[in-house]
Each structure stands twice: as C-alpha cells, then as structure tokens.
Amino acid sequence: MTTIPVAVLPPGAGAGRPWAPVPGVGARARVYVRRRMGYVSRPDAFARADLLAPRLTTISRPSGEIGAPAVRPLLERLEAARLSRTVRLACAFVHRSPCGCPNPLREGNRLVIVVAGEALIDLVPQGAGALAPLKPALGGGPYNTAVALGRLGSPTAFCSRTSYDAFGEALLNGLREAGVDVSAVQRGTEPTTLALATLDQNGSAAYSFYVDGTADRLFTAPARLPDRTRAVSFGTCSLVLEPGASAYEELMRGAAEQGVFTALDPNIRARLIADPDAYRARFKSWLPSVSLLKLSAEDAEWLGGTPRAWLEYGPAAVVVTHGGDGLTVFTRDGAEHSVPGVRVDVVDTIGAGDTVNAALLHGLDARGALSPAALAGLDTAGWTDLLRFAAHAAAITCSRAGAEPPYAAELTFP
C-alpha cells in the first residue's frame, strides 16, 4: 500500500498553497498534498522546521479511508494526547488529495529539486558464474536519486535523455510512479545504456558498461532550468561520457551562476574513465560550482584529495560515506560530525549511495537549508539528525535487492 505521511502545520505555513477543506471536519483542519506528502493544518502545531524532530505519532488507516474518516481520528488522537508534533497518517495515494478532491499539484508544478544525469538498466546476476541469468533492473545513480526523492515526498524533476525503446519507457514509468516530473527528459531512438553488475560476497556491486551510441550520453543542456528549481543534483556516468558530460557540466555551472543550490556525487566508475588524471583535474574544476559534495570513502581515495582540501575550492560541506560504518560531514568552519551506520542484513548495496543523496537533499529542504549560507548555519544537532536520517534510509535500501529506496512512511520523517 502506498502511503502519504501527514505533517501537522500551523495555518500560516500554508500561505499561497492550494489547501482543501476536509469534509466533516470543519474549521479544525485543512489538507494540502504535495506529491506524496500531505499536510494537515492546525493552529496549535509546530512550524515546518519541526519536521526533523524524531518524535512521531503514526496512525494507520485502511487504504479506502481517505478524507474525513482518515483525518478525524488523527485530530482526536492529537487532542486527547495534547500533542503538537509531526504526525504521519497512512492512507492510500491515488493522485487525489485526502479530502477526495483532485490533486491540484499535477506533474510539472512546484518543482523543487532537479536531478540531472543518466538513466540506465542494471543487469543483475541471479546466481554464481559468468553465465548466470541476468535480471534487468531500473537504475543509474541520478535515476535512483530521483526515485528516492520522489518516494520521500520531495517535489522532484528528472533532467536527462532516454531511449524510445522498451527499457526507456520502463525507466520513465518508474519515475512517474515515484511522483517525479519527467517533462524535462529528452528522448532519442538510440538504445538504453546497460550496466552489468557483479556482486561480491558482501553484496557490494561493481559494474561493466555498454555505452557506445546510447541515448543518455547524447543529452544536450536545456535553455533553462524548470521553473521554481531550488536545487540541482549531478553525478555518476553522466559527467564522464561525452558529449553529454560537457552538457551536464554546462548545466551545473549555469545553475551555480544563478544562485541555485547544487549537489554533486561523482560516484566513480573507474572502468569508464579513460584518463584518470584528466578526470581528477576536471572534478576540481567543478567544485567552485558545487554547494554540497557527497562521495564515498572509496571515491575519495581514488580522487586523491581530502574533504578539507575540497572545501577550499567552494563547497559549503562535504559528506563522506563509509559503507556500513556510517557518514561524516566536514564543513567550512572546521567542524566534523559523524554518525554510525544502521545495522541490517545486507542483500546488496545497489542504490545505497544514491539514497543518501536523496535523503540529504530531502532533509535539507525540510529544514529550509537548500542554500550554501543555510547549510553553513546547521549546528551539530542539525547535522546529526540529517546524517542519521540518511544512514537509516540507506540501510533500508541495502536490506532489499536492487535499488529500492524507502518510502517516507518507512522512516522517521524529517
């Protein structure tokens, strides 16, 4: 069952948004739906900044109870407990608001986070040996990040180029199912890129790529970003394979010049990089245009630099992931904050880093911190909450096969 988390907000927090009354509840509540995130307005609730608070009350209702039957128990429970906190309400999401009205925020409206980069098909072995059966799975680092953002409830758009073939259609359908806007996706008759995954005994994946003449690498930079873009995320193969790499680079620099928050995860695929030294130099040239740099410890070692050195080039923060051992953030003021990983039975690690990207962006958006200045203002508690949320989200992805990031209802919502 797909769910909508419902957060309690004061009326003023919804100014200018298309609120809808809840039939049968009266003036006590109004409901606003933004993608998979619903908001219930109450005068005695905390502001949206409280969304990162770990305390949540969860009320589960049968999927058919949408509207007043679902909202009323929520209000009654709040009143009985005298609570003023974030609340999640589980109910079905059928592209209609909880009041039963059509969702006024259709695909293409209120775009907040744009994810730019490749969408491809992972071919995942279903057994041991070179000739083991292969299962196709939707993938690509930026693609996984966009899906994860959509599942968390962030208004998201995908900026890429996909094929008209069956794989390309499946990729777009996966984005739509996650609530991601695909109106900025370019199309082509070339085939979809394929990535052959190989899993080691710990579930870590290595990849071989089939990229010659494929659709995604022929991406061209759009004339402008979608309206109301607040952040753009880049990374992985799209910044390696020409001619698309230069187009994505142009988009990154242009977004930074416009004051848009930019995030970068290089997500190194060494087998695709013909000239490592040239790539390392190019990577450094991107950093003045990057607000948030996130990368794995393995990628940091391959690049040959340090978080402190990279901060000097421009990013406001650098987040380094350490697999199951957690995450660390380094900030320009010299601070360093770490959280441990969340222990789970790992099926594989496909999409874990991409889930971290999404969780960080989603959490920063929830805190109103999608700007370098706001990022620099996060204190120890803020970073710790954010990193824990990202670690938890990534752990859920690792606990199931393939890149299957969590939905908002599976997490303590930020």
TORZA-632123 format. One record per residue (C-alpha): z, y, x. Coordinates in nm, 4 decimals. Example, Ala and Ser with C-alpha at 12.3 -4.5 7.8 and 13.67 -1.06 7.14 Angstrom:
BEGIN
+----------+----------+----------+
:       pz :       py :       px :
+----------+----------+----------+
:   0.7800 :  -0.4500 :   1.2300 :
:   0.7140 :  -0.1060 :   1.3670 :
+----------+----------+----------+
***
This chain:
BEGIN
+----------+----------+----------+
:       pz :       py :       px :
+----------+----------+----------+
:   0.0000 :   0.0000 :   0.0000 :
:  -0.0988 :   0.3379 :   0.1403 :
:   0.1834 :   0.5903 :   0.1194 :
:   0.2454 :   0.9629 :   0.1036 :
:   0.5537 :   1.0986 :   0.2810 :
:   0.7012 :   1.3785 :   0.0695 :
:   0.8893 :   1.6525 :   0.2523 :
:   1.1242 :   1.8957 :   0.0829 :
:   1.0371 :   2.2600 :   0.1486 :
:   1.1519 :   2.5970 :   0.0172 :
:   0.9081 :   2.7745 :  -0.2161 :
:   0.8192 :   3.0385 :   0.0415 :
:   0.6879 :   2.7774 :   0.2821 :
:   0.4017 :   2.7051 :   0.0460 :
:   0.2728 :   3.0588 :   0.0098 :
:  -0.1032 :   3.0624 :  -0.0252 :
:  -0.1285 :   2.6869 :  -0.0699 :
:  -0.2622 :   2.5136 :  -0.3814 :
:   0.0651 :   2.3977 :  -0.5319 :
:   0.0549 :   2.1993 :  -0.8550 :
:   0.3381 :   2.1697 :  -1.1101 :
:   0.4908 :   1.8300 :  -1.1709 :
:   0.4630 :   1.7447 :  -1.5427 :
:   0.8011 :   1.6646 :  -1.6944 :
:   1.0000 :   1.8038 :  -1.4051 :
:   0.9673 :   2.1725 :  -1.4888 :
:   1.0525 :   2.4521 :  -1.2526 :
:   1.2688 :   2.2356 :  -1.0280 :
:   0.9758 :   2.1128 :  -0.8199 :
:   0.6150 :   2.1622 :  -0.7329 :
:   0.3935 :   1.9296 :  -0.5303 :
:   0.1362 :   2.0122 :  -0.2670 :
:  -0.0741 :   1.7424 :  -0.0980 :
:  -0.2240 :   1.7933 :   0.2461 :
:  -0.4187 :   1.4793 :   0.3362 :
:  -0.1561 :   1.2040 :   0.3333 :
:   0.1363 :   1.4434 :   0.3493 :
:   0.2951 :   1.5621 :   0.0244 :
:   0.5413 :   1.8444 :  -0.0058 :
:   0.7952 :   1.8945 :  -0.2847 :
:   0.9215 :   2.2500 :  -0.3170 :
:   1.2936 :   2.3016 :  -0.3852 :
:   1.4967 :   2.6207 :  -0.3383 :
:   1.7856 :   2.4505 :  -0.1576 :
:   1.5845 :   2.2741 :   0.1121 :
:   1.5387 :   2.3425 :   0.4784 :
:   1.2191 :   2.5024 :   0.6098 :
:   0.9344 :   2.3024 :   0.7564 :
:   1.0827 :   2.3332 :   1.1045 :
:   1.3348 :   2.0694 :   0.9930 :
:   1.0608 :   1.8092 :   0.9738 :
:   1.1506 :   1.6868 :   1.3239 :
:   1.5044 :   1.6068 :   1.2153 :
:   1.5719 :   1.2330 :   1.2411 :
:   1.7690 :   1.2126 :   0.9144 :
:   1.5531 :   1.0914 :   0.6279 :
:   1.6135 :   0.9628 :   0.2797 :
:   1.3472 :   0.7157 :   0.1696 :
:   1.2734 :   0.6388 :  -0.1935 :
:   1.0196 :   0.3658 :  -0.2662 :
:   0.8421 :   0.3599 :  -0.5993 :
:   0.5833 :   0.1157 :  -0.7369 :
:   0.2303 :   0.2236 :  -0.6482 :
:   0.1436 :   0.3099 :  -1.0070 :
:   0.4260 :   0.5603 :  -1.0468 :
:   0.2570 :   0.8800 :  -0.9385 :
:   0.3622 :   1.2199 :  -1.0699 :
:   0.6819 :   1.2908 :  -1.2616 :
:   0.8041 :   0.9253 :  -1.2702 :
:   0.7957 :   0.9220 :  -0.8901 :
:   0.9251 :   1.2717 :  -0.8227 :
:   1.2132 :   1.2765 :  -1.0738 :
:   1.4197 :   1.0032 :  -0.9006 :
:   1.3733 :   1.1910 :  -0.5751 :
:   1.5221 :   1.5077 :  -0.7242 :
:   1.8025 :   1.3231 :  -0.8989 :
:   1.8998 :   1.1483 :  -0.5786 :
:   1.8992 :   1.4758 :  -0.3868 :
:   2.1175 :   1.6429 :  -0.6468 :
:   2.3606 :   1.3517 :  -0.6621 :
:   2.3999 :   1.3467 :  -0.2838 :
:   2.3845 :   1.7257 :  -0.2479 :
:   2.1263 :   1.6790 :   0.0267 :
:   1.8958 :   1.9435 :   0.1732 :
:   1.6847 :   1.7455 :   0.4129 :
:   1.3441 :   1.5961 :   0.4668 :
:   1.2684 :   1.3200 :   0.2199 :
:   0.9954 :   1.0614 :   0.2148 :
:   0.8631 :   0.9233 :  -0.1097 :
:   0.6474 :   0.6121 :  -0.1012 :
:   0.3724 :   0.6030 :  -0.3625 :
:   0.0006 :   0.5339 :  -0.3775 :
:  -0.2511 :   0.7806 :  -0.2339 :
:  -0.5688 :   0.7774 :  -0.4397 :
:  -0.7175 :   1.1148 :  -0.3365 :
:  -0.5204 :   1.2769 :  -0.6192 :
:  -0.2064 :   1.4809 :  -0.5941 :
:   0.1213 :   1.3168 :  -0.7041 :
:   0.1032 :   1.5194 :  -1.0259 :
:  -0.2164 :   1.3352 :  -1.1171 :
:  -0.4420 :   1.6350 :  -1.0516 :
:  -0.7454 :   1.6019 :  -0.8202 :
:  -0.6509 :   1.6762 :  -0.4623 :
:  -0.7615 :   2.0380 :  -0.4045 :
:  -0.7815 :   1.9830 :  -0.0289 :
:  -1.1000 :   1.7835 :  -0.0009 :
:  -1.2557 :   1.6714 :   0.3249 :
:  -1.3777 :   1.9791 :   0.5102 :
:  -1.0893 :   2.2117 :   0.4138 :
:  -0.7820 :   2.3196 :   0.6129 :
:  -0.8911 :   2.1642 :   0.9390 :
:  -0.6108 :   2.1947 :   1.1877 :
:  -0.6710 :   1.9547 :   1.4777 :
:  -1.0205 :   1.8681 :   1.6026 :
:  -1.0655 :   1.5562 :   1.8163 :
:  -1.3783 :   1.5641 :   2.0328 :
:  -1.5140 :   1.2567 :   2.2080 :
:  -1.6663 :   0.9146 :   2.1758 :
:  -1.6506 :   0.6545 :   1.9024 :
:  -1.7452 :   0.3026 :   2.0064 :
:  -1.6957 :  -0.0643 :   1.9291 :
:  -1.4428 :  -0.2677 :   2.1267 :
:  -1.5375 :  -0.6332 :   2.1680 :
:  -1.2022 :  -0.8101 :   2.1938 :
:  -1.1883 :  -1.1731 :   2.3179 :
:  -1.0259 :  -1.4149 :   2.0746 :
:  -0.9396 :  -1.6711 :   2.3367 :
:  -0.9461 :  -1.7516 :   2.7066 :
:  -1.2554 :  -1.7796 :   2.9230 :
:  -1.5749 :  -1.5820 :   2.9759 :
:  -1.7399 :  -1.7274 :   2.6649 :
:  -1.4514 :  -1.6778 :   2.4224 :
:  -1.5551 :  -1.5471 :   2.0796 :
:  -1.5579 :  -1.1680 :   2.0558 :
:  -1.4203 :  -0.9722 :   1.7621 :
:  -1.5674 :  -0.6232 :   1.7088 :
:  -1.3095 :  -0.3511 :   1.6504 :
:  -1.3389 :   0.0222 :   1.5883 :
:  -1.2416 :   0.2142 :   1.8993 :
:  -1.2847 :   0.4772 :   2.1667 :
:  -0.9942 :   0.6898 :   2.2904 :
:  -1.0800 :   1.0055 :   2.0914 :
:  -1.1701 :   0.7976 :   1.7849 :
:  -0.8328 :   0.6225 :   1.7939 :
:  -0.6567 :   0.9569 :   1.8369 :
:  -0.8327 :   1.0992 :   1.5301 :
:  -0.7453 :   0.7957 :   1.3175 :
:  -0.3823 :   0.8103 :   1.4321 :
:  -0.3608 :   1.1805 :   1.3450 :
:  -0.5078 :   1.1149 :   1.0030 :
:  -0.2623 :   0.8342 :   0.9349 :
:   0.0266 :   1.0587 :   1.0359 :
:  -0.0866 :   1.3173 :   0.7847 :
:  -0.2295 :   1.5881 :   1.0097 :
:  -0.5449 :   1.7578 :   0.8767 :
:  -0.7971 :   1.6335 :   1.1322 :
:  -1.1684 :   1.6627 :   1.2060 :
:  -1.3764 :   1.4479 :   1.4397 :
:  -1.6442 :   1.6068 :   1.6596 :
:  -1.8791 :   1.3518 :   1.8123 :
:  -2.2174 :   1.1815 :   1.7794 :
:  -2.2533 :   0.8383 :   1.6222 :
:  -2.5355 :   0.5981 :   1.5527 :
:  -2.7047 :   0.5323 :   1.2215 :
:  -2.6600 :   0.1594 :   1.2907 :
:  -2.4067 :  -0.0603 :   1.1108 :
:  -2.1416 :  -0.0015 :   1.3770 :
:  -2.1857 :   0.3741 :   1.3439 :
:  -2.1394 :   0.3552 :   0.9680 :
:  -1.8277 :   0.1430 :   1.0110 :
:  -1.6830 :   0.3966 :   1.2543 :
:  -1.7343 :   0.6821 :   1.0096 :
:  -1.5852 :   0.4798 :   0.7263 :
:  -1.2766 :   0.4144 :   0.9369 :
:  -1.2325 :   0.7866 :   0.9917 :
:  -1.2762 :   0.8643 :   0.6231 :
:  -1.0209 :   0.6006 :   0.5272 :
:  -0.7721 :   0.7746 :   0.7580 :
:  -0.8421 :   1.1087 :   0.5884 :
:  -1.0366 :   1.2526 :   0.8831 :
:  -1.3119 :   1.5089 :   0.8202 :
:  -1.6447 :   1.3841 :   0.9616 :
:  -1.8658 :   1.6781 :   0.8680 :
:  -1.8931 :   1.7827 :   1.2350 :
:  -2.0162 :   1.4403 :   1.3502 :
:  -2.3757 :   1.4375 :   1.4755 :
:  -2.5938 :   1.1317 :   1.4136 :
:  -2.8698 :   0.9562 :   1.6076 :
:  -3.0916 :   0.6492 :   1.5971 :
:  -2.9646 :   0.5236 :   1.9335 :
:  -2.7272 :   0.2236 :   1.9295 :
:  -2.3477 :   0.2427 :   1.9328 :
:  -2.1662 :   0.2127 :   2.2664 :
:  -1.9945 :  -0.1230 :   2.3231 :
:  -1.6782 :  -0.1809 :   2.5283 :
:  -1.5903 :  -0.5372 :   2.6296 :
:  -1.2125 :  -0.5626 :   2.6530 :
:  -1.0327 :  -0.8078 :   2.8803 :
:  -0.6605 :  -0.8626 :   2.8211 :
:  -0.4182 :  -0.9666 :   3.0932 :
:  -0.1054 :  -1.1765 :   3.0367 :
:   0.0918 :  -0.8629 :   2.9404 :
:  -0.1602 :  -0.7529 :   2.6799 :
:  -0.2973 :  -0.4674 :   2.8930 :
:  -0.6686 :  -0.4082 :   2.8465 :
:  -0.9473 :  -0.3493 :   3.0995 :
:  -1.2995 :  -0.2627 :   2.9889 :
:  -1.6649 :  -0.3154 :   3.0758 :
:  -1.9069 :  -0.0784 :   2.9025 :
:  -2.2582 :  -0.0929 :   2.7610 :
:  -2.3526 :   0.2744 :   2.7503 :
:  -2.7170 :   0.3164 :   2.8509 :
:  -2.9159 :   0.5003 :   2.5873 :
:  -2.6319 :   0.5046 :   2.3332 :
:  -2.5766 :   0.7636 :   2.0617 :
:  -2.2433 :   0.9146 :   2.1606 :
:  -2.3449 :   1.0281 :   2.5088 :
:  -2.6216 :   1.2490 :   2.3635 :
:  -2.3673 :   1.4792 :   2.1977 :
:  -2.4539 :   1.8497 :   2.2064 :
:  -2.1973 :   2.1295 :   2.1869 :
:  -2.1759 :   2.2827 :   1.8376 :
:  -2.2321 :   2.6552 :   1.7951 :
:  -1.8709 :   2.6981 :   1.6861 :
:  -1.5603 :   2.5015 :   1.6023 :
:  -1.4763 :   2.4184 :   1.2408 :
:  -1.3036 :   2.6960 :   1.0514 :
:  -0.9243 :   2.7199 :   1.0929 :
:  -0.9183 :   2.4991 :   1.4018 :
:  -0.5751 :   2.5201 :   1.5633 :
:  -0.6155 :   2.2628 :   1.8411 :
:  -0.8837 :   2.0512 :   2.0070 :
:  -0.8228 :   1.7207 :   2.1847 :
:  -1.0534 :   1.5823 :   2.4566 :
:  -1.0715 :   1.2798 :   2.6822 :
:  -1.1881 :   0.9368 :   2.7988 :
:  -1.5535 :   0.8342 :   2.8441 :
:  -1.6950 :   1.1431 :   2.6749 :
:  -1.6029 :   1.3553 :   2.9789 :
:  -1.7748 :   1.1132 :   3.2186 :
:  -2.1105 :   1.0184 :   3.0696 :
:  -2.3870 :   1.2772 :   3.0896 :
:  -2.5447 :   1.4650 :   2.9278 :
:  -2.2638 :   1.4578 :   2.6704 :
:  -1.9913 :   1.5203 :   2.9295 :
:  -2.1257 :   1.8683 :   3.0047 :
:  -2.1419 :   1.9450 :   2.6323 :
:  -1.7792 :   1.8424 :   2.5775 :
:  -1.6807 :   2.0444 :   2.8830 :
:  -1.8588 :   2.3471 :   2.7380 :
:  -1.6727 :   2.2967 :   2.4110 :
:  -1.3389 :   2.2737 :   2.5931 :
:  -1.3924 :   2.5928 :   2.7912 :
:  -1.5159 :   2.7764 :   2.4835 :
:  -1.2137 :   2.6711 :   2.2780 :
:  -0.9753 :   2.7861 :   2.5514 :
:  -1.1523 :   3.1212 :   2.5764 :
:  -1.0993 :   3.1655 :   2.2017 :
:  -0.7270 :   3.1023 :   2.2409 :
:  -0.7364 :   2.7585 :   2.0760 :
:  -0.4751 :   2.5051 :   2.1918 :
:  -0.6437 :   2.2320 :   2.3980 :
:  -0.5174 :   1.8852 :   2.4878 :
:  -0.6657 :   1.6532 :   2.7495 :
:  -0.6148 :   1.2836 :   2.8172 :
:  -0.8516 :   1.1794 :   3.0996 :
:  -0.7841 :   0.8112 :   3.0181 :
:  -0.9616 :   0.6999 :   3.3339 :
:  -1.2252 :   0.4268 :   3.3055 :
:  -1.2949 :   0.3771 :   3.6766 :
:  -1.5911 :   0.1451 :   3.6214 :
:  -1.7808 :   0.4302 :   3.4575 :
:  -1.7152 :   0.6844 :   3.7340 :
:  -1.9864 :   0.6623 :   3.9983 :
:  -1.8403 :   0.9315 :   4.2246 :
:  -1.4573 :   0.9371 :   4.2078 :
:  -1.4189 :   1.2398 :   4.4352 :
:  -1.6618 :   1.4446 :   4.2275 :
:  -1.4767 :   1.3466 :   3.9102 :
:  -1.1399 :   1.4418 :   4.0608 :
:  -1.2758 :   1.7849 :   4.1516 :
:  -1.4206 :   1.8260 :   3.8041 :
:  -1.0887 :   1.7235 :   3.6497 :
:  -0.9108 :   2.0037 :   3.8383 :
:  -1.1740 :   2.2497 :   3.7155 :
:  -1.0789 :   2.1667 :   3.3546 :
:  -0.7077 :   2.2366 :   3.3951 :
:  -0.7248 :   2.6173 :   3.3540 :
:  -0.8696 :   2.5446 :   3.0072 :
:  -0.6013 :   2.2875 :   2.9133 :
:  -0.2805 :   2.3667 :   2.7241 :
:  -0.1333 :   2.0138 :   2.7246 :
:  -0.2246 :   1.7437 :   2.9758 :
:  -0.1257 :   1.3879 :   2.8904 :
:  -0.2041 :   1.0903 :   3.1119 :
:  -0.0689 :   0.7538 :   3.2163 :
:   0.1113 :   0.6939 :   3.5433 :
:  -0.1814 :   0.4748 :   3.6498 :
:  -0.4282 :   0.7548 :   3.5815 :
:  -0.2097 :   1.0000 :   3.7727 :
:  -0.2112 :   0.7672 :   4.0731 :
:  -0.5906 :   0.7269 :   4.0523 :
:  -0.6424 :   1.1030 :   4.0313 :
:  -0.4236 :   1.1521 :   4.3364 :
:  -0.2240 :   1.4504 :   4.2175 :
:   0.1184 :   1.5271 :   4.0753 :
:   0.2309 :   1.6841 :   3.7470 :
:   0.3833 :   1.9789 :   3.9304 :
:   0.0591 :   2.0445 :   4.1159 :
:  -0.1464 :   2.0224 :   3.7963 :
:   0.0840 :   2.2668 :   3.6183 :
:  -0.0103 :   2.5295 :   3.8757 :
:  -0.3729 :   2.5101 :   3.7567 :
:  -0.2964 :   2.6070 :   3.3984 :
:  -0.1398 :   2.3536 :   3.1562 :
:   0.1854 :   2.4569 :   2.9888 :
:   0.3115 :   2.0965 :   3.0026 :
:   0.2154 :   1.7593 :   3.1484 :
:   0.3237 :   1.4382 :   2.9735 :
:   0.3113 :   1.1156 :   3.1754 :
:   0.3387 :   0.7766 :   3.0057 :
:   0.4966 :   0.4810 :   3.1841 :
:   0.3934 :   0.1951 :   2.9572 :
:   0.6963 :   0.0196 :   2.8149 :
:   0.9284 :   0.2323 :   3.0285 :
:   0.8772 :   0.5480 :   2.8216 :
:   0.7457 :   0.9007 :   2.8700 :
:   0.8239 :   1.2042 :   3.0838 :
:   0.7239 :   1.5656 :   3.0312 :
:   0.7044 :   1.8255 :   3.3070 :
:   0.7000 :   2.1933 :   3.2127 :
:   0.6142 :   2.5123 :   3.3963 :
:   0.9738 :   2.6316 :   3.4081 :
:   1.0580 :   2.3361 :   3.6322 :
:   1.2159 :   2.1254 :   3.3585 :
:   1.1663 :   1.7499 :   3.3310 :
:   1.2570 :   1.5458 :   3.0224 :
:   1.2282 :   1.1683 :   2.9814 :
:   1.2827 :   0.9121 :   2.7081 :
:   1.2827 :   0.5320 :   2.7357 :
:   1.0235 :   0.3141 :   2.5713 :
:   1.0851 :   0.1322 :   2.2447 :
:   1.1117 :  -0.2438 :   2.2963 :
:   0.8748 :  -0.4546 :   2.0868 :
:   0.6927 :  -0.7837 :   2.1160 :
:   0.3644 :  -0.6614 :   2.2632 :
:   0.0468 :  -0.8089 :   2.1166 :
:  -0.1766 :  -0.5774 :   2.3193 :
:  -0.1774 :  -0.2170 :   2.4392 :
:  -0.5144 :  -0.1141 :   2.2941 :
:  -0.4832 :   0.2339 :   2.1474 :
:  -0.1234 :   0.2921 :   2.2597 :
:  -0.2036 :   0.5946 :   2.4739 :
:  -0.4272 :   0.7355 :   2.2020 :
:  -0.1390 :   0.7020 :   1.9572 :
:   0.0789 :   0.9014 :   2.1964 :
:  -0.1854 :   1.1771 :   2.1986 :
:  -0.1829 :   1.1916 :   1.8204 :
:   0.1957 :   1.1797 :   1.7911 :
:   0.2388 :   1.4644 :   2.0386 :
:  -0.0157 :   1.6855 :   1.8617 :
:   0.1227 :   1.5979 :   1.5204 :
:   0.4792 :   1.6700 :   1.6278 :
:   0.3864 :   1.9968 :   1.7961 :
:   0.2038 :   2.1040 :   1.4815 :
:   0.5107 :   2.0204 :   1.2723 :
:   0.7157 :   2.2460 :   1.4980 :
:   0.4627 :   2.5280 :   1.4945 :
:   0.4151 :   2.4756 :   1.8686 :
:   0.0377 :   2.4441 :   1.8984 :
:   0.0147 :   2.7308 :   2.1455 :
:   0.0977 :   2.7499 :   2.5165 :
:   0.3696 :   3.0084 :   2.4500 :
:   0.5354 :   2.7991 :   2.1784 :
:   0.5033 :   2.4897 :   2.3964 :
:   0.6878 :   2.6680 :   2.6752 :
:   0.9632 :   2.7545 :   2.4291 :
:   1.0546 :   2.3952 :   2.3446 :
:   1.4044 :   2.3088 :   2.4639 :
:   1.5475 :   1.9771 :   2.5785 :
:   1.6295 :   1.8635 :   2.2245 :
:   1.2834 :   1.9543 :   2.1021 :
:   1.1036 :   1.7658 :   2.3782 :
:   1.3359 :   1.4667 :   2.3467 :
:   1.2729 :   1.4358 :   1.9727 :
:   0.8997 :   1.4710 :   2.0244 :
:   0.8790 :   1.2162 :   2.3061 :
:   1.0907 :   0.9665 :   2.1125 :
:   0.8617 :   1.0016 :   1.8153 :
:   0.5585 :   0.9385 :   2.0380 :
:   0.7241 :   0.6377 :   2.2024 :
:   0.8084 :   0.4872 :   1.8630 :
:   0.4537 :   0.5406 :   1.7332 :
:   0.3017 :   0.3803 :   2.0430 :
:   0.5385 :   0.0832 :   2.0203 :
:   0.4214 :   0.0102 :   1.6662 :
:   0.0597 :   0.0175 :   1.7849 :
:   0.1455 :  -0.2285 :   2.0639 :
:   0.3123 :  -0.4639 :   1.8166 :
:  -0.0169 :  -0.5477 :   1.6436 :
:  -0.3627 :  -0.6489 :   1.7560 :
:  -0.6202 :  -0.3820 :   1.8352 :
:  -0.5951 :  -0.0075 :   1.7917 :
:  -0.3935 :   0.0015 :   1.4681 :
:  -0.1780 :   0.3152 :   1.4844 :
:   0.1075 :   0.3578 :   1.2383 :
:   0.1076 :   0.5456 :   0.9100 :
:   0.3578 :   0.8247 :   0.8531 :
:   0.5725 :   0.6065 :   0.6257 :
:   0.6347 :   0.3653 :   0.9159 :
:   0.8015 :   0.6335 :   1.1259 :
:   1.0782 :   0.8881 :   1.1203 :
:   0.8506 :   1.1692 :   1.0190 :
:   0.8515 :   1.4756 :   1.2460 :
+----------+----------+----------+
***
